[in-house]
Amino acid sequence: MKIGLDVGSTTIKSVVLDDNQKIVFKSYERHYSQITEKMTELLTKIRDEVIGGKDAQLTISGSAGMGISDTCSLPFVQEVYATRIAT
């Protein structure tokens, strides 16, 4: 499974793809500058309600995503490039 998070200046967008590249979850939420809390809440929901015990690859994009990816040693993809490779 694959998880994509776009952490921007005002919102967090997420998508989860199953092993057949089908969207099984997506969300768009304002974070009201509570980025860490909202991201933790969202990833917990994805883990508990969508992923379960399965392995998943997580990639981050967005204006606030670069700092998060550096801090957490997660892959970062620039959002314009991410949109291009997704189509």
SULGI-V185773 format. One record per residue. PSI is psi in whole degrees, 0 to 359 (none if undefined). D_CENTER is the distance of its C-alpha to the mean C-alpha in whole Angstrom. Layout:
PSI:D_CENTER / PSI:D_CENTER
//
This chain:
155:12 / 137:9 / 129:5 / 130:3 / 129:2 / 105:5 / 103:7 / 192:11 / 337:14 / 342:14 / 163:11 / 123:8 / 143:7 / 155:4 / 144:6 / 129:8 / 140:11 / 185:14 / 346:16 / 13:18 / 24:15 / 139:16 / 122:13 / 350:13 / 142:11 / 151:9 / 158:9 / 114:10 / 145:12 / 143:14 / 352:13 / 41:17 / 12:16 / 59:15 / 309:12 / 314:12 / 315:14 / 321:11 / 318:8 / 315:11 / 315:12 / 314:9 / 326:8 / 316:12 / 315:12 / 315:10 / 312:12 / 323:15 / 341:15 / 306:13 / 318:13 / 229:16 / 8:18 / 155:16 / 149:15 / 148:11 / 131:10 / 129:7 / 144:6 / 145:5 / 179:8 / 164:10 / 326:13 / 348:12 / 330:9 / 315:12 / 321:14 / 316:11 / 321:11 / 312:15 / 321:15 / 3:13 / 48:14 / 153:11 / 140:11 / 136:10 / 129:11 / 136:13 / 327:12 / 318:15 / 320:15 / 319:12 / 320:14 / 314:17 / 343:16 / 342:14 / none:17
//
